Amino acid sequence: MNFSKRFALSAYLKWKLRVSSVKEVMSWIPENLNSVKEVMSWIPENLNSVKEVMSWIPENLNSVKEAMSWIPENLNSVKEVMSWIPENLNSVKEVMSWIPENLNSVKEVMSWIPEKQLSRLCVKKVGTVSSECCRMDIPL
């Protein structure tokens, strides 16, 4: 098994063990993103380790609100948030295959993010605030 497949499998298993279901985790991802290219543009070129990322997931996940509380108070940018996503995934097709077909609306997904964190998450990588994003009409 090559590194990319081992990496993806390892990440999948760790998530599955720590949350109620992978489907639940993936349901937090909005359904109507502009393009796969846009999604992948959020993934930076460097990340520490999958073990570190997975250690941020609590043993018992009760709610999306709790999940969003993992976001530190002092985030610098969306780029920092997105740095939690590993760089060396097998393929875009594989990543997108984790997303179920029956997702809720973007508005609902964005409504799960607390106001104080939404304002930070709406800061794009270039450092400008998107009023559209902050209206919770579109994903980052």
A tleap script that builds the chain and sets N, CA, C and O, in Angstrom:
source leaprc.protein.ff14SB
mol = sequence {
  NMET ASN PHE SER LYS ARG PHE ALA LEU SER
  ALA TYR LEU LYS TRP LYS LEU ARG VAL SER
  SER VAL LYS GLU VAL MET SER TRP ILE PRO
  GLU ASN LEU ASN SER VAL LYS GLU VAL MET
  SER TRP ILE PRO GLU ASN LEU ASN SER VAL
  LYS GLU VAL MET SER TRP ILE PRO GLU ASN
  LEU ASN SER VAL LYS GLU ALA MET SER TRP
  ILE PRO GLU ASN LEU ASN SER VAL LYS GLU
  VAL MET SER TRP ILE PRO GLU ASN LEU ASN
  SER VAL LYS GLU VAL MET SER TRP ILE PRO
  GLU ASN LEU ASN SER VAL LYS GLU VAL MET
  SER TRP ILE PRO GLU LYS GLN LEU SER ARG
  LEU CYS VAL LYS LYS VAL GLY THR VAL SER
  SER GLU CYS CYS ARG MET ASP ILE PRO CLEU
}
set mol.1.N position { 0.850 -1.175 0.000 }
set mol.1.CA position { 0.000 0.000 0.000 }
set mol.1.C position { 0.895 1.237 0.000 }
set mol.1.O position { 1.763 1.380 0.861 }
set mol.2.N position { 0.684 2.121 -0.958 }
set mol.2.CA position { 1.545 3.292 -1.022 }
set mol.2.C position { 1.226 4.278 0.101 }
set mol.2.O position { 0.209 4.156 0.784 }
set mol.3.N position { 2.111 5.253 0.275 }
set mol.3.CA position { 1.994 6.191 1.388 }
set mol.3.C position { 0.666 6.943 1.379 }
set mol.3.O position { 0.032 7.096 2.422 }
set mol.4.N position { 0.246 7.409 0.211 }
set mol.4.CA position { -0.986 8.191 0.125 }
set mol.4.C position { -2.193 7.388 0.576 }
set mol.4.O position { -3.043 7.889 1.312 }
set mol.5.N position { -2.266 6.140 0.132 }
set mol.5.CA position { -3.404 5.302 0.527 }
set mol.5.C position { -3.351 4.971 2.009 }
set mol.5.O position { -4.380 4.958 2.684 }
set mol.6.N position { -2.142 4.702 2.520 }
set mol.6.CA position { -1.987 4.424 3.953 }
set mol.6.C position { -2.388 5.643 4.763 }
set mol.6.O position { -3.058 5.530 5.789 }
set mol.7.N position { -1.972 6.800 4.296 }
set mol.7.CA position { -2.281 8.058 4.968 }
set mol.7.C position { -3.795 8.273 5.030 }
set mol.7.O position { -4.343 8.569 6.091 }
set mol.8.N position { -4.458 8.123 3.894 }
set mol.8.CA position { -5.908 8.313 3.832 }
set mol.8.C position { -6.625 7.307 4.724 }
set mol.8.O position { -7.559 7.669 5.439 }
set mol.9.N position { -6.196 6.053 4.689 }
set mol.9.CA position { -6.815 5.025 5.512 }
set mol.9.C position { -6.606 5.317 6.988 }
set mol.9.O position { -7.532 5.168 7.786 }
set mol.10.N position { -5.419 5.725 7.355 }
set mol.10.CA position { -5.113 6.045 8.747 }
set mol.10.C position { -5.985 7.192 9.242 }
set mol.10.O position { -6.548 7.131 10.335 }
set mol.11.N position { -6.091 8.237 8.428 }
set mol.11.CA position { -6.914 9.387 8.798 }
set mol.11.C position { -8.369 8.968 8.951 }
set mol.11.O position { -9.039 9.354 9.909 }
set mol.12.N position { -8.849 8.183 8.007 }
set mol.12.CA position { -10.226 7.697 8.052 }
set mol.12.C position { -10.498 6.903 9.325 }
set mol.12.O position { -11.502 7.140 9.997 }
set mol.13.N position { -9.634 5.983 9.657 }
set mol.13.CA position { -9.835 5.139 10.838 }
set mol.13.C position { -9.802 5.939 12.132 }
set mol.13.O position { -10.585 5.675 13.045 }
set mol.14.N position { -8.913 6.904 12.215 }
set mol.14.CA position { -8.829 7.727 13.420 }
set mol.14.C position { -10.095 8.541 13.614 }
set mol.14.O position { -10.608 8.651 14.728 }
set mol.15.N position { -10.604 9.118 12.509 }
set mol.15.CA position { -11.853 9.876 12.612 }
set mol.15.C position { -12.990 8.947 13.021 }
set mol.15.O position { -13.789 9.288 13.893 }
set mol.16.N position { -13.066 7.789 12.404 }
set mol.16.CA position { -14.167 6.867 12.662 }
set mol.16.C position { -14.190 6.428 14.120 }
set mol.16.O position { -15.261 6.258 14.703 }
set mol.17.N position { -13.012 6.246 14.710 }
set mol.17.CA position { -12.929 5.833 16.102 }
set mol.17.C position { -13.343 6.933 17.073 }
set mol.17.O position { -13.845 6.639 18.158 }
set mol.18.N position { -13.141 8.184 16.702 }
set mol.18.CA position { -13.341 9.272 17.640 }
set mol.18.C position { -14.661 10.022 17.495 }
set mol.18.O position { -15.056 10.735 18.417 }
set mol.19.N position { -15.339 9.888 16.395 }
set mol.19.CA position { -16.623 10.562 16.230 }
set mol.19.C position { -17.692 9.529 15.952 }
set mol.19.O position { -17.389 8.374 15.651 }
set mol.20.N position { -18.949 9.945 16.054 }
set mol.20.CA position { -20.027 8.979 15.916 }
set mol.20.C position { -20.056 8.333 14.537 }
set mol.20.O position { -20.373 7.150 14.411 }
set mol.21.N position { -19.729 9.099 13.509 }
set mol.21.CA position { -19.632 8.513 12.178 }
set mol.21.C position { -18.917 9.456 11.232 }
set mol.21.O position { -18.941 10.674 11.413 }
set mol.22.N position { -18.286 8.887 10.225 }
set mol.22.CA position { -17.622 9.700 9.216 }
set mol.22.C position { -18.671 10.513 8.456 }
set mol.22.O position { -18.420 11.652 8.061 }
set mol.23.N position { -19.835 9.922 8.259 }
set mol.23.CA position { -20.907 10.623 7.561 }
set mol.23.C position { -21.272 11.916 8.298 }
set mol.23.O position { -21.505 12.953 7.676 }
set mol.24.N position { -21.319 11.837 9.641 }
set mol.24.CA position { -21.632 13.031 10.431 }
set mol.24.C position { -20.562 14.096 10.240 }
set mol.24.O position { -20.870 15.271 10.037 }
set mol.25.N position { -19.307 13.678 10.305 }
set mol.25.CA position { -18.209 14.625 10.131 }
set mol.25.C position { -18.288 15.277 8.761 }
set mol.25.O position { -18.194 16.498 8.642 }
set mol.26.N position { -18.461 14.468 7.732 }
set mol.26.CA position { -18.486 14.993 6.375 }
set mol.26.C position { -19.715 15.851 6.106 }
set mol.26.O position { -19.709 16.675 5.191 }
set mol.27.N position { -20.790 15.659 6.912 }
set mol.27.CA position { -22.000 16.456 6.705 }
set mol.27.C position { -21.778 17.922 7.067 }
set mol.27.O position { -22.610 18.772 6.749 }
set mol.28.N position { -20.667 18.222 7.724 }
set mol.28.CA position { -20.372 19.622 8.033 }
set mol.28.C position { -19.846 20.357 6.807 }
set mol.28.O position { -19.762 21.585 6.822 }
set mol.29.N position { -19.496 19.650 5.764 }
set mol.29.CA position { -18.944 20.282 4.562 }
set mol.29.C position { -20.096 20.722 3.661 }
set mol.29.O position { -20.950 19.903 3.320 }
set mol.30.N position { -20.139 22.006 3.267 }
set mol.30.CA position { -21.257 22.463 2.441 }
set mol.30.C position { -21.314 21.736 1.107 }
set mol.30.O position { -20.297 21.308 0.560 }
set mol.31.N position { -22.547 21.608 0.596 }
set mol.31.CA position { -22.760 20.796 -0.600 }
set mol.31.C position { -22.474 21.527 -1.898 }
set mol.31.O position { -22.006 20.918 -2.860 }
set mol.32.N position { -22.746 22.820 -1.940 }
set mol.32.CA position { -22.684 23.497 -3.232 }
set mol.32.C position { -21.474 24.409 -3.344 }
set mol.32.O position { -21.604 25.618 -3.536 }
set mol.33.N position { -20.306 23.815 -3.223 }
set mol.33.CA position { -19.071 24.561 -3.435 }
set mol.33.C position { -18.930 24.865 -4.914 }
set mol.33.O position { -19.448 24.145 -5.767 }
set mol.34.N position { -18.218 25.946 -5.200 }
set mol.34.CA position { -18.073 26.351 -6.601 }
set mol.34.C position { -17.395 25.283 -7.438 }
set mol.34.O position { -17.838 24.984 -8.547 }
set mol.35.N position { -16.325 24.708 -6.913 }
set mol.35.CA position { -15.618 23.691 -7.666 }
set mol.35.C position { -14.668 22.921 -6.774 }
set mol.35.O position { -14.291 23.385 -5.698 }
set mol.36.N position { -14.286 21.746 -7.229 }
set mol.36.CA position { -13.287 20.956 -6.521 }
set mol.36.C position { -11.981 21.740 -6.465 }
set mol.36.O position { -11.258 21.683 -5.470 }
set mol.37.N position { -11.684 22.464 -7.525 }
set mol.37.CA position { -10.459 23.276 -7.558 }
set mol.37.C position { -10.450 24.279 -6.405 }
set mol.37.O position { -9.421 24.502 -5.767 }
set mol.38.N position { -11.618 24.880 -6.149 }
set mol.38.CA position { -11.718 25.842 -5.051 }
set mol.38.C position { -11.466 25.152 -3.715 }
set mol.38.O position { -10.739 25.670 -2.868 }
set mol.39.N position { -12.067 23.987 -3.532 }
set mol.39.CA position { -11.864 23.243 -2.292 }
set mol.39.C position { -10.381 22.939 -2.107 }
set mol.39.O position { -9.819 23.167 -1.036 }
set mol.40.N position { -9.771 22.434 -3.137 }
set mol.40.CA position { -8.372 22.046 -3.027 }
set mol.40.C position { -7.450 23.246 -2.839 }
set mol.40.O position { -6.346 23.108 -2.312 }
set mol.41.N position { -7.902 24.424 -3.270 }
set mol.41.CA position { -7.056 25.609 -3.092 }
set mol.41.C position { -6.921 25.992 -1.632 }
set mol.41.O position { -6.032 26.760 -1.261 }
set mol.42.N position { -7.815 25.449 -0.795 }
set mol.42.CA position { -7.719 25.729 0.642 }
set mol.42.C position { -6.612 24.921 1.298 }
set mol.42.O position { -6.180 25.256 2.400 }
set mol.43.N position { -6.147 23.871 0.648 }
set mol.43.CA position { -5.153 22.988 1.257 }
set mol.43.C position { -3.754 23.554 1.056 }
set mol.43.O position { -3.294 23.681 -0.079 }
set mol.44.N position { -3.078 23.893 2.137 }
set mol.44.CA position { -1.732 24.452 2.016 }
set mol.44.C position { -0.696 23.385 1.716 }
set mol.44.O position { -1.024 22.203 1.611 }
set mol.45.N position { 0.524 23.793 1.581 }
set mol.45.CA position { 1.580 22.875 1.193 }
set mol.45.C position { 2.247 22.204 2.380 }
set mol.45.O position { 2.998 21.243 2.211 }
set mol.46.N position { 1.977 22.708 3.587 }
set mol.46.CA position { 2.649 22.103 4.739 }
set mol.46.C position { 1.692 21.827 5.896 }
set mol.46.O position { 0.732 22.566 6.111 }
set mol.47.N position { 1.963 20.768 6.628 }
set mol.47.CA position { 1.186 20.388 7.791 }
set mol.47.C position { 2.110 19.579 8.686 }
set mol.47.O position { 3.017 18.904 8.201 }
set mol.48.N position { 1.880 19.647 9.989 }
set mol.48.CA position { 2.738 18.897 10.905 }
set mol.48.C position { 2.479 17.402 10.765 }
set mol.48.O position { 3.102 16.745 9.930 }
set mol.49.N position { 1.581 16.862 11.561 }
set mol.49.CA position { 1.316 15.434 11.447 }
set mol.49.C position { -0.162 15.143 11.589 }
set mol.49.O position { -0.902 15.900 12.218 }
set mol.50.N position { -0.584 14.034 10.996 }
set mol.50.CA position { -1.974 13.611 11.115 }
set mol.50.C position { -2.292 13.326 12.583 }
set mol.50.O position { -3.387 13.629 13.056 }
set mol.51.N position { -1.338 12.747 13.292 }
set mol.51.CA position { -1.538 12.434 14.711 }
set mol.51.C position { -1.902 13.692 15.496 }
set mol.51.O position { -2.799 13.671 16.339 }
set mol.52.N position { -1.200 14.782 15.211 }
set mol.52.CA position { -1.481 16.044 15.896 }
set mol.52.C position { -2.876 16.547 15.563 }
set mol.52.O position { -3.622 16.963 16.450 }
set mol.53.N position { -3.230 16.508 14.271 }
set mol.53.CA position { -4.552 16.963 13.857 }
set mol.53.C position { -5.636 16.144 14.549 }
set mol.53.O position { -6.598 16.696 15.085 }
set mol.54.N position { -5.471 14.818 14.533 }
set mol.54.CA position { -6.479 13.950 15.117 }
set mol.54.C position { -6.570 14.105 16.636 }
set mol.54.O position { -7.614 13.827 17.227 }
set mol.55.N position { -5.482 14.546 17.266 }
set mol.55.CA position { -5.507 14.710 18.722 }
set mol.55.C position { -6.427 15.850 19.145 }
set mol.55.O position { -6.791 15.951 20.317 }
set mol.56.N position { -6.804 16.712 18.195 }
set mol.56.CA position { -7.703 17.817 18.528 }
set mol.56.C position { -9.154 17.363 18.613 }
set mol.56.O position { -10.003 18.115 19.090 }
set mol.57.N position { -9.453 16.161 18.164 }
set mol.57.CA position { -10.835 15.664 18.177 }
set mol.57.C position { -11.127 15.040 19.540 }
set mol.57.O position { -10.427 14.113 19.946 }
set mol.58.N position { -12.138 15.522 20.252 }
set mol.58.CA position { -12.433 14.965 21.575 }
set mol.58.C position { -12.939 13.524 21.487 }
set mol.58.O position { -13.438 13.084 20.451 }
set mol.59.N position { -12.798 12.811 22.590 }
set mol.59.CA position { -13.208 11.409 22.631 }
set mol.59.C position { -14.708 11.248 22.363 }
set mol.59.O position { -15.127 10.344 21.641 }
set mol.60.N position { -15.495 12.127 22.947 }
set mol.60.CA position { -16.948 12.038 22.782 }
set mol.60.C position { -17.480 13.314 22.165 }
set mol.60.O position { -17.562 14.344 22.833 }
set mol.61.N position { -17.834 13.253 20.915 }
set mol.61.CA position { -18.350 14.414 20.203 }
set mol.61.C position { -19.857 14.494 20.396 }
set mol.61.O position { -20.593 13.589 20.002 }
set mol.62.N position { -20.312 15.590 21.008 }
set mol.62.CA position { -21.739 15.720 21.290 }
set mol.62.C position { -22.475 16.577 20.270 }
set mol.62.O position { -23.651 16.346 19.986 }
set mol.63.N position { -21.781 17.562 19.722 }
set mol.63.CA position { -22.473 18.475 18.825 }
set mol.63.C position { -21.508 19.180 17.899 }
set mol.63.O position { -20.302 19.215 18.145 }
set mol.64.N position { -22.049 19.743 16.830 }
set mol.64.CA position { -21.239 20.525 15.914 }
set mol.64.C position { -20.709 21.763 16.629 }
set mol.64.O position { -19.591 22.210 16.372 }
set mol.65.N position { -21.529 22.315 17.534 }
set mol.65.CA position { -21.087 23.480 18.305 }
set mol.65.C position { -19.798 23.150 19.062 }
set mol.65.O position { -18.864 23.950 19.108 }
set mol.66.N position { -19.772 21.953 19.651 }
set mol.66.CA position { -18.569 21.513 20.362 }
set mol.66.C position { -17.406 21.376 19.389 }
set mol.66.O position { -16.278 21.767 19.690 }
set mol.67.N position { -17.694 20.820 18.225 }
set mol.67.CA position { -16.638 20.659 17.225 }
set mol.67.C position { -16.041 22.004 16.843 }
set mol.67.O position { -14.823 22.136 16.719 }
set mol.68.N position { -16.898 22.999 16.658 }
set mol.68.CA position { -16.413 24.311 16.275 }
set mol.68.C position { -15.610 24.966 17.384 }
set mol.68.O position { -14.810 25.866 17.129 }
set mol.69.N position { -15.822 24.516 18.623 }
set mol.69.CA position { -15.067 25.087 19.747 }
set mol.69.C position { -13.597 24.697 19.692 }
set mol.69.O position { -12.784 25.230 20.446 }
set mol.70.N position { -13.252 23.763 18.796 }
set mol.70.CA position { -11.833 23.423 18.630 }
set mol.70.C position { -11.059 24.572 17.996 }
set mol.70.O position { -9.832 24.619 18.087 }
set mol.71.N position { -11.762 25.493 17.360 }
set mol.71.CA position { -11.073 26.584 16.684 }
set mol.71.C position { -10.553 27.554 17.743 }
set mol.71.O position { -11.342 28.111 18.507 }
set mol.72.N position { -9.253 27.761 17.798 }
set mol.72.CA position { -8.686 28.648 18.818 }
set mol.72.C position { -9.215 30.076 18.706 }
set mol.72.O position { -9.618 30.519 17.630 }
set mol.73.N position { -9.207 30.781 19.820 }
set mol.73.CA position { -9.676 32.165 19.836 }
set mol.73.C position { -8.794 33.060 18.972 }
set mol.73.O position { -9.273 34.032 18.388 }
set mol.74.N position { -7.513 32.734 18.892 }
set mol.74.CA position { -6.562 33.640 18.260 }
set mol.74.C position { -6.078 33.167 16.890 }
set mol.74.O position { -4.878 33.163 16.615 }
set mol.75.N position { -7.016 32.771 16.041 }
set mol.75.CA position { -6.635 32.390 14.688 }
set mol.75.C position { -6.200 33.616 13.905 }
set mol.75.O position { -6.780 34.693 14.042 }
set mol.76.N position { -5.191 33.445 13.096 }
set mol.76.CA position { -4.699 34.563 12.288 }
set mol.76.C position { -5.450 34.692 10.971 }
set mol.76.O position { -5.691 35.800 10.493 }
set mol.77.N position { -5.821 33.550 10.383 }
set mol.77.CA position { -6.438 33.593 9.063 }
set mol.77.C position { -7.067 32.259 8.716 }
set mol.77.O position { -6.848 31.256 9.396 }
set mol.78.N position { -7.844 32.258 7.655 }
set mol.78.CA position { -8.403 31.017 7.136 }
set mol.78.C position { -7.279 30.075 6.731 }
set mol.78.O position { -7.411 28.857 6.846 }
set mol.79.N position { -6.166 30.645 6.254 }
set mol.79.CA position { -5.022 29.831 5.868 }
set mol.79.C position { -4.572 28.959 7.042 }
set mol.79.O position { -4.213 27.795 6.863 }
set mol.80.N position { -4.599 29.550 8.264 }
set mol.80.CA position { -4.207 28.776 9.438 }
set mol.80.C position { -5.207 27.649 9.699 }
set mol.80.O position { -4.812 26.523 10.001 }
set mol.81.N position { -6.495 27.952 9.581 }
set mol.81.CA position { -7.513 26.916 9.762 }
set mol.81.C position { -7.291 25.795 8.762 }
set mol.81.O position { -7.318 24.616 9.117 }
set mol.82.N position { -7.072 26.170 7.513 }
set mol.82.CA position { -6.926 25.191 6.472 }
set mol.82.C position { -5.616 24.416 6.564 }
set mol.82.O position { -5.465 23.369 5.933 }
set mol.83.N position { -4.667 24.929 7.350 }
set mol.83.CA position { -3.399 24.212 7.509 }
set mol.83.C position { -3.594 22.905 8.264 }
set mol.83.O position { -2.682 22.080 8.324 }
set mol.84.N position { -4.779 22.711 8.842 }
set mol.84.CA position { -5.059 21.447 9.516 }
set mol.84.C position { -5.332 20.334 8.511 }
set mol.84.O position { -5.340 19.158 8.875 }
set mol.85.N position { -5.554 20.695 7.254 }
set mol.85.CA position { -5.839 19.692 6.225 }
set mol.85.C position { -4.524 19.193 5.634 }
set mol.85.O position { -3.712 20.001 5.185 }
set mol.86.N position { -4.298 17.882 5.626 }
set mol.86.CA position { -3.020 17.380 5.117 }
set mol.86.C position { -2.850 17.632 3.619 }
set mol.86.O position { -3.818 17.743 2.867 }
set mol.87.N position { -1.581 17.718 3.220 }
set mol.87.CA position { -1.274 18.078 1.839 }
set mol.87.C position { -1.222 16.886 0.906 }
set mol.87.O position { -1.523 17.016 -0.281 }
set mol.88.N position { -0.843 15.722 1.424 }
set mol.88.CA position { -0.505 14.614 0.530 }
set mol.88.C position { -1.613 13.560 0.464 }
set mol.88.O position { -1.374 12.373 0.682 }
set mol.89.N position { -2.814 14.015 0.162 }
set mol.89.CA position { -3.917 13.085 -0.039 }
set mol.89.C position { -3.758 12.421 -1.400 }
set mol.89.O position { -3.122 12.967 -2.301 }
set mol.90.N position { -4.336 11.253 -1.535 }
set mol.90.CA position { -4.136 10.466 -2.742 }
set mol.90.C position { -4.592 11.189 -4.001 }
set mol.90.O position { -3.865 11.253 -4.992 }
set mol.91.N position { -5.797 11.729 -3.952 }
set mol.91.CA position { -6.318 12.447 -5.112 }
set mol.91.C position { -7.527 13.267 -4.723 }
set mol.91.O position { -8.156 13.021 -3.693 }
set mol.92.N position { -7.847 14.244 -5.553 }
set mol.92.CA position { -9.043 15.052 -5.330 }
set mol.92.C position { -10.269 14.145 -5.344 }
set mol.92.O position { -11.188 14.320 -4.543 }
set mol.93.N position { -10.277 13.175 -6.259 }
set mol.93.CA position { -11.409 12.253 -6.351 }
set mol.93.C position { -11.611 11.516 -5.036 }
set mol.93.O position { -12.740 11.349 -4.575 }
set mol.94.N position { -10.508 11.074 -4.433 }
set mol.94.CA position { -10.611 10.355 -3.169 }
set mol.94.C position { -11.157 11.262 -2.068 }
set mol.94.O position { -12.027 10.853 -1.298 }
set mol.95.N position { -10.651 12.486 -1.993 }
set mol.95.CA position { -11.125 13.423 -0.975 }
set mol.95.C position { -12.617 13.657 -1.143 }
set mol.95.O position { -13.378 13.565 -0.180 }
set mol.96.N position { -13.031 13.957 -2.355 }
set mol.96.CA position { -14.430 14.269 -2.596 }
set mol.96.C position { -15.326 13.059 -2.384 }
set mol.96.O position { -16.518 13.215 -2.117 }
set mol.97.N position { -14.767 11.844 -2.499 }
set mol.97.CA position { -15.585 10.641 -2.294 }
set mol.97.C position { -15.996 10.481 -0.840 }
set mol.97.O position { -16.916 9.722 -0.536 }
set mol.98.N position { -15.321 11.191 0.064 }
set mol.98.CA position { -15.697 11.109 1.480 }
set mol.98.C position { -16.946 11.928 1.768 }
set mol.98.O position { -17.577 11.752 2.810 }
set mol.99.N position { -17.308 12.824 0.853 }
set mol.99.CA position { -18.457 13.702 1.081 }
set mol.99.C position { -19.733 13.008 0.609 }
set mol.99.O position { -19.839 12.650 -0.564 }
set mol.100.N position { -20.702 12.813 1.504 }
set mol.100.CA position { -21.937 12.133 1.106 }
set mol.100.C position { -22.767 12.976 0.141 }
set mol.100.O position { -22.557 14.181 0.003 }
set mol.101.N position { -23.700 12.323 -0.511 }
set mol.101.CA position { -24.500 13.001 -1.535 }
set mol.101.C position { -25.604 13.873 -0.950 }
set mol.101.O position { -26.023 14.851 -1.570 }
set mol.102.N position { -26.074 13.519 0.240 }
set mol.102.CA position { -27.247 14.208 0.790 }
set mol.102.C position { -26.863 15.188 1.897 }
set mol.102.O position { -27.240 15.015 3.057 }
set mol.103.N position { -26.113 16.212 1.522 }
set mol.103.CA position { -25.702 17.216 2.491 }
set mol.103.C position { -26.787 18.256 2.671 }
set mol.103.O position { -27.632 18.458 1.798 }
set mol.104.N position { -26.748 18.920 3.832 }
set mol.104.CA position { -27.676 20.010 4.090 }
set mol.104.C position { -27.240 21.245 3.297 }
set mol.104.O position { -26.292 21.186 2.514 }
set mol.105.N position { -27.929 22.343 3.505 }
set mol.105.CA position { -27.603 23.553 2.759 }
set mol.105.C position { -26.406 24.271 3.359 }
set mol.105.O position { -26.089 24.101 4.536 }
set mol.106.N position { -25.753 25.068 2.541 }
set mol.106.CA position { -24.616 25.857 3.003 }
set mol.106.C position { -25.057 26.772 4.142 }
set mol.106.O position { -24.339 26.934 5.129 }
set mol.107.N position { -26.229 27.363 4.003 }
set mol.107.CA position { -26.716 28.286 5.033 }
set mol.107.C position { -26.801 27.577 6.383 }
set mol.107.O position { -26.396 28.126 7.408 }
set mol.108.N position { -27.328 26.359 6.373 }
set mol.108.CA position { -27.434 25.602 7.613 }
set mol.108.C position { -26.062 25.253 8.164 }
set mol.108.O position { -25.809 25.395 9.361 }
set mol.109.N position { -25.174 24.795 7.283 }
set mol.109.CA position { -23.823 24.448 7.726 }
set mol.109.C position { -23.153 25.652 8.359 }
set mol.109.O position { -22.580 25.549 9.444 }
set mol.110.N position { -23.223 26.809 7.680 }
set mol.110.CA position { -22.581 28.006 8.205 }
set mol.110.C position { -23.235 28.469 9.495 }
set mol.110.O position { -22.577 29.094 10.327 }
set mol.111.N position { -24.517 28.175 9.677 }
set mol.111.CA position { -25.214 28.607 10.893 }
set mol.111.C position { -24.728 27.867 12.125 }
set mol.111.O position { -24.973 28.299 13.252 }
set mol.112.N position { -24.035 26.742 11.914 }
set mol.112.CA position { -23.504 26.010 13.067 }
set mol.112.C position { -22.279 26.688 13.650 }
set mol.112.O position { -21.896 26.402 14.784 }
set mol.113.N position { -21.659 27.583 12.892 }
set mol.113.CA position { -20.429 28.231 13.350 }
set mol.113.C position { -20.799 29.435 14.213 }
set mol.113.O position { -21.525 30.320 13.760 }
set mol.114.N position { -20.306 29.477 15.459 }
set mol.114.CA position { -20.617 30.613 16.330 }
set mol.114.C position { -20.202 31.931 15.689 }
set mol.114.O position { -19.215 32.004 14.957 }
set mol.115.N position { -20.991 32.987 15.986 }
set mol.115.CA position { -20.760 34.311 15.391 }
set mol.115.C position { -19.314 34.761 15.515 }
set mol.115.O position { -18.719 35.214 14.538 }
set mol.116.N position { -18.743 34.639 16.715 }
set mol.116.CA position { -17.390 35.159 16.929 }
set mol.116.C position { -16.360 34.426 16.075 }
set mol.116.O position { -15.341 35.003 15.695 }
set mol.117.N position { -16.628 33.142 15.768 }
set mol.117.CA position { -15.704 32.386 14.945 }
set mol.117.C position { -16.004 32.580 13.470 }
set mol.117.O position { -15.098 32.535 12.637 }
set mol.118.N position { -17.270 32.794 13.145 }
set mol.118.CA position { -17.642 33.016 11.748 }
set mol.118.C position { -16.938 34.248 11.198 }
set mol.118.O position { -16.480 34.248 10.056 }
set mol.119.N position { -16.851 35.299 12.010 }
set mol.119.CA position { -16.207 36.517 11.533 }
set mol.119.C position { -14.753 36.250 11.179 }
set mol.119.O position { -14.235 36.809 10.212 }
set mol.120.N position { -14.092 35.402 11.953 }
set mol.120.CA position { -12.700 35.070 11.636 }
set mol.120.C position { -12.626 34.153 10.429 }
set mol.120.O position { -11.745 34.301 9.582 }
set mol.121.N position { -13.555 33.202 10.351 }
set mol.121.CA position { -13.526 32.265 9.236 }
set mol.121.C position { -13.841 32.951 7.914 }
set mol.121.O position { -13.475 32.444 6.853 }
set mol.122.N position { -14.510 34.087 7.963 }
set mol.122.CA position { -14.855 34.804 6.748 }
set mol.122.C position { -13.709 35.644 6.222 }
set mol.122.O position { -13.840 36.279 5.176 }
set mol.123.N position { -12.598 35.659 6.921 }
set mol.123.CA position { -11.423 36.357 6.420 }
set mol.123.C position { -10.735 35.439 5.424 }
set mol.123.O position { -10.238 34.374 5.793 }
set mol.124.N position { -10.705 35.839 4.194 }
set mol.124.CA position { -10.095 35.002 3.159 }
set mol.124.C position { -8.579 35.028 3.287 }
set mol.124.O position { -8.017 35.830 4.032 }
set mol.125.N position { -7.929 34.138 2.548 }
set mol.125.CA position { -6.479 34.019 2.639 }
set mol.125.C position { -5.760 35.335 2.358 }
set mol.125.O position { -4.692 35.590 2.914 }
set mol.126.N position { -6.331 36.154 1.514 }
set mol.126.CA position { -5.683 37.425 1.191 }
set mol.126.C position { -5.905 38.458 2.279 }
set mol.126.O position { -5.323 39.542 2.237 }
set mol.127.N position { -6.761 38.123 3.273 }
set mol.127.CA position { -6.963 39.006 4.408 }
set mol.127.C position { -8.134 39.951 4.278 }
set mol.127.O position { -8.272 40.866 5.090 }
set mol.128.N position { -8.981 39.762 3.284 }
set mol.128.CA position { -10.142 40.625 3.130 }
set mol.128.C position { -11.383 39.897 3.616 }
set mol.128.O position { -11.472 38.672 3.524 }
set mol.129.N position { -12.325 40.646 4.126 }
set mol.129.CA position { -13.554 40.033 4.623 }
set mol.129.C position { -14.567 39.949 3.493 }
set mol.129.O position { -14.790 40.914 2.762 }
set mol.130.N position { -15.169 38.788 3.366 }
set mol.130.CA position { -16.202 38.597 2.350 }
set mol.130.C position { -17.562 38.819 2.983 }
set mol.130.O position { -17.987 38.038 3.834 }
set mol.131.N position { -18.251 39.882 2.575 }
set mol.131.CA position { -19.571 40.150 3.139 }
set mol.131.C position { -20.552 39.051 2.767 }
set mol.131.O position { -21.466 38.746 3.532 }
set mol.132.N position { -20.364 38.452 1.587 }
set mol.132.CA position { -21.237 37.362 1.174 }
set mol.132.C position { -21.080 36.177 2.104 }
set mol.132.O position { -22.064 35.567 2.522 }
set mol.133.N position { -19.832 35.854 2.425 }
set mol.133.CA position { -19.575 34.737 3.322 }
set mol.133.C position { -20.200 35.011 4.673 }
set mol.133.O position { -20.827 34.129 5.260 }
set mol.134.N position { -20.032 36.233 5.177 }
set mol.134.CA position { -20.529 36.560 6.507 }
set mol.134.C position { -22.045 36.628 6.561 }
set mol.134.O position { -22.631 36.604 7.643 }
set mol.135.N position { -22.693 36.713 5.386 }
set mol.135.CA position { -24.150 36.595 5.353 }
set mol.135.C position { -24.555 35.128 5.405 }
set mol.135.O position { -25.740 34.801 5.469 }
set mol.136.N position { -23.567 34.258 5.378 }
set mol.136.CA position { -23.763 32.821 5.452 }
set mol.136.C position { -24.475 32.274 4.218 }
set mol.136.O position { -25.165 31.257 4.290 }
set mol.137.N position { -24.305 32.952 3.097 }
set mol.137.CA position { -24.925 32.496 1.860 }
set mol.137.C position { -24.027 31.540 1.094 }
set mol.137.O position { -24.517 30.667 0.378 }
set mol.138.N position { -22.728 31.696 1.237 }
set mol.138.CA position { -21.800 30.871 0.473 }
set mol.138.C position { -20.702 30.366 1.380 }
set mol.138.O position { -20.426 30.975 2.413 }
set mol.139.N position { -20.069 29.263 1.014 }
set mol.139.CA position { -18.953 28.768 1.815 }
set mol.139.C position { -17.722 29.631 1.615 }
set mol.139.O position { -17.676 30.491 0.735 }
set mol.140.N position { -16.724 29.382 2.453 }
set mol.140.CA position { -15.479 30.142 2.330 }
set mol.140.C position { -14.819 29.873 0.996 }
set mol.140.O position { -13.757 30.425 0.710 }
savepdb mol mol.pdb
quit
